[in-house]
């Protein structure tokens, strides 16, 4: 009887120990999963699932203070978001933002970081590249955007953008952003001017044809 009791006790002990280890492993896995989720949520935009402003600022600070590398920065701004919100509702506006994020994020890779830094503002940070690479990406975005808008999409994507480039990132990231921002707003004004010119030309042609 004593031997049977001893064996039973050992079996129970083994089972309890096994269950304890399983629960410990499960708890560690859960903690690891929660930590990954927390890291993801702190670095990604909740609406678009791309990198957010906090992550962008973290990368900017890293290359401004710690690492000296060639950096290109493209700032993008969604045109007519306010018009879409006012005319079609904020749900349509949110869909426009998501579409823009998905479109721009296709260019992400180990050297390119795409982030949403504001309501209708996005950045493309290019690390260890030449200025020609930045210019080429600007052209590629224009071409792919034209193709996108020719497809059967519910909303048309209109994006103003500007870029800046530096061979040395240390201490230059703030000026890089200022330069890119100025270039982006210059592009936005030019696009509006061209649109106004086309509108006036169309109106005049309609007047002539109606005579």
C-alpha positions as CSV (number, residue, x, y, z in Angstrom):
1,X,0.0,0.0,0.0
2,X,2.8,2.3,0.9
3,X,4.5,1.7,-2.5
4,X,1.2,2.3,-4.4
5,X,0.7,5.5,-2.5
6,X,4.2,6.7,-3.2
7,X,3.9,6.0,-6.9
8,X,0.5,7.8,-7.0
9,X,2.1,10.7,-5.2
10,X,4.9,10.8,-7.7
11,X,2.5,10.7,-10.7
12,X,0.4,13.5,-9.2
13,X,3.6,15.5,-8.6
14,X,4.7,15.0,-12.2
15,X,1.2,16.0,-13.5
16,X,1.1,19.1,-11.3
17,X,4.7,20.1,-12.3
18,X,3.8,19.5,-16.0
19,X,0.7,21.6,-15.7
20,X,2.6,24.3,-13.8
21,X,5.3,24.5,-16.6
22,X,2.6,24.6,-19.3
23,X,0.8,27.4,-17.6
24,X,4.1,29.2,-17.1
25,X,4.9,28.8,-20.8
26,X,1.4,30.0,-21.7
27,X,1.8,33.0,-19.5
28,X,5.2,33.9,-21.0
29,X,3.7,33.6,-24.5
30,X,0.8,35.8,-23.5
31,X,3.1,38.4,-22.0
32,X,5.3,38.3,-25.1
33,X,2.3,38.7,-27.3
34,X,1.0,41.6,-25.3
35,X,4.4,43.3,-25.4
36,X,4.6,42.9,-29.2
37,X,1.1,44.3,-29.5
38,X,2.0,47.3,-27.2
39,X,5.2,48.0,-29.3
40,X,3.1,47.7,-32.5
41,X,0.4,50.1,-31.2
42,X,2.9,52.7,-30.0
43,X,4.7,52.8,-33.4
44,X,1.7,52.4,-35.8
45,X,-1.2,54.5,-36.8
46,X,-4.5,53.0,-35.6
47,X,-6.4,53.9,-38.7
48,X,-4.0,53.1,-41.6
49,X,-1.8,50.5,-39.9
50,X,1.4,52.2,-41.2
51,X,4.0,53.9,-39.0
52,X,2.8,56.8,-37.0
53,X,4.2,60.2,-36.1
54,X,5.9,59.0,-32.9
55,X,7.9,56.4,-34.9
56,X,8.8,59.0,-37.5
57,X,10.0,61.4,-34.9
58,X,12.0,58.6,-33.3
59,X,13.8,57.8,-36.6
60,X,14.4,61.5,-37.3
61,X,16.0,62.0,-33.9
62,X,18.1,58.9,-34.4
63,X,19.6,60.2,-37.7
64,X,19.8,63.7,-36.4
65,X,21.7,62.8,-33.2
66,X,23.3,59.3,-33.5
67,X,23.8,58.2,-37.0
68,X,25.3,60.2,-39.9
69,X,24.0,58.9,-43.2
70,X,22.6,60.3,-46.5
71,X,18.8,60.9,-46.1
72,X,16.0,61.9,-48.4
73,X,12.6,63.0,-47.1
74,X,9.4,63.3,-49.1
75,X,6.5,65.0,-47.5
76,X,3.0,64.2,-48.9
77,X,-0.3,66.0,-48.4
78,X,-3.7,64.8,-49.4
79,X,-5.5,67.3,-51.6
80,X,-9.3,68.0,-51.1
81,X,-9.7,65.9,-47.9
82,X,-11.8,68.7,-46.4
83,X,-13.9,68.8,-49.5
84,X,-14.5,65.1,-49.3
85,X,-15.4,65.3,-45.6
86,X,-17.8,68.2,-46.2
87,X,-19.5,66.7,-49.3
88,X,-19.4,63.0,-48.8
89,X,-18.9,62.6,-45.0
90,X,-16.0,61.7,-42.7
91,X,-16.3,58.0,-43.5
92,X,-15.5,58.8,-47.1
93,X,-12.6,61.0,-45.9
94,X,-11.3,58.2,-43.7
95,X,-11.4,55.8,-46.7
96,X,-9.4,58.4,-48.7
97,X,-6.8,58.5,-46.0
98,X,-6.6,54.7,-45.9
99,X,-6.3,54.5,-49.6
100,X,-3.5,57.0,-49.6
101,X,-1.6,55.1,-46.9
102,X,-2.0,51.9,-48.7
103,X,-0.8,53.4,-51.9
104,X,2.3,55.1,-50.4
105,X,3.2,52.1,-48.2
106,X,3.8,50.0,-51.3
107,X,7.2,51.7,-51.5
108,X,8.3,50.6,-48.0
109,X,11.4,48.5,-47.8
110,X,14.5,48.2,-45.6
111,X,15.7,51.7,-46.7
112,X,12.3,53.4,-47.0
113,X,10.0,54.3,-44.0
114,X,6.4,55.5,-44.8
115,X,4.5,57.2,-41.9
116,X,1.3,59.1,-41.3
117,X,2.2,62.1,-39.3
118,X,-1.1,64.0,-39.3
119,X,-4.6,63.9,-40.5
120,X,-3.8,64.2,-44.2
121,X,0.0,64.3,-44.0
122,X,2.5,61.4,-44.8
123,X,6.2,61.2,-44.9
124,X,8.6,58.9,-46.8
125,X,12.0,58.7,-45.2
126,X,14.7,57.3,-47.4
127,X,17.9,56.1,-45.7
128,X,21.3,55.5,-47.3
129,X,20.2,56.6,-50.7
130,X,21.4,59.0,-53.4
131,X,19.4,62.1,-54.4
132,X,18.7,60.5,-57.8
133,X,16.9,57.7,-55.9
134,X,14.6,60.3,-54.3
135,X,13.9,62.0,-57.5
136,X,13.2,58.7,-59.2
137,X,10.7,57.7,-56.4
138,X,9.0,61.1,-56.9
139,X,8.5,60.3,-60.6
140,X,7.4,56.8,-59.8
141,X,4.7,58.0,-57.4
142,X,3.4,60.4,-60.1
143,X,3.2,57.6,-62.6
144,X,1.6,55.0,-60.3
145,X,-0.8,57.7,-59.0
146,X,-1.9,58.4,-62.6
147,X,-2.5,54.6,-63.2
148,X,-4.3,54.3,-59.9
149,X,-6.7,57.1,-60.8
150,X,-7.4,55.6,-64.2
151,X,-8.6,52.4,-62.5
152,X,-12.2,52.0,-61.2
153,X,-11.6,53.4,-57.7
154,X,-14.4,55.1,-55.8
155,X,-12.3,58.1,-54.8
156,X,-9.6,59.9,-56.7
157,X,-6.2,60.3,-55.0
158,X,-4.6,63.7,-55.3
159,X,-1.4,64.1,-53.5
160,X,0.9,67.2,-53.3
161,X,4.5,66.4,-52.4
162,X,8.0,67.9,-52.0
163,X,11.4,66.5,-51.2
164,X,14.7,67.4,-49.6
165,X,18.0,65.6,-49.5
166,X,21.2,65.7,-47.4
167,X,24.4,63.7,-47.6
168,X,24.9,64.1,-43.9
169,X,22.0,63.6,-41.5
170,X,23.7,64.6,-38.2
171,X,22.3,67.9,-37.1
172,X,20.5,68.5,-40.4
173,X,17.1,66.7,-40.0
174,X,15.2,69.7,-38.9
175,X,16.3,71.8,-41.9
176,X,15.6,68.8,-44.2
177,X,12.0,68.7,-43.0
178,X,11.6,72.5,-43.4
179,X,13.0,72.3,-47.0
180,X,10.7,69.4,-47.9
181,X,7.7,71.1,-46.3
182,X,8.3,74.3,-48.4
183,X,8.7,72.2,-51.6
184,X,5.5,70.4,-50.8
185,X,3.5,73.6,-50.3
186,X,5.0,75.1,-53.5
187,X,3.8,72.0,-55.3
188,X,0.3,72.3,-53.8
189,X,0.1,76.0,-54.9
190,X,1.2,75.1,-58.4
191,X,-1.3,72.3,-58.6
192,X,-4.1,74.6,-57.5
193,X,-2.9,77.3,-60.0
194,X,-2.9,74.7,-62.9
195,X,-6.4,73.5,-61.9
196,X,-7.7,77.1,-61.9
197,X,-6.2,77.7,-65.3
198,X,-7.8,74.6,-66.7
199,X,-11.2,75.6,-65.2
200,X,-11.0,79.1,-66.8
201,X,-9.9,77.6,-70.1
202,X,-12.7,75.1,-70.1
203,X,-15.3,77.8,-69.2
204,X,-14.0,80.1,-72.1
205,X,-14.2,77.2,-74.5
206,X,-17.8,76.4,-73.5
207,X,-18.7,80.1,-74.0
208,X,-17.2,80.0,-77.6
209,X,-18.9,76.7,-78.5
210,X,-22.3,78.0,-77.3
211,X,-22.2,81.1,-79.6
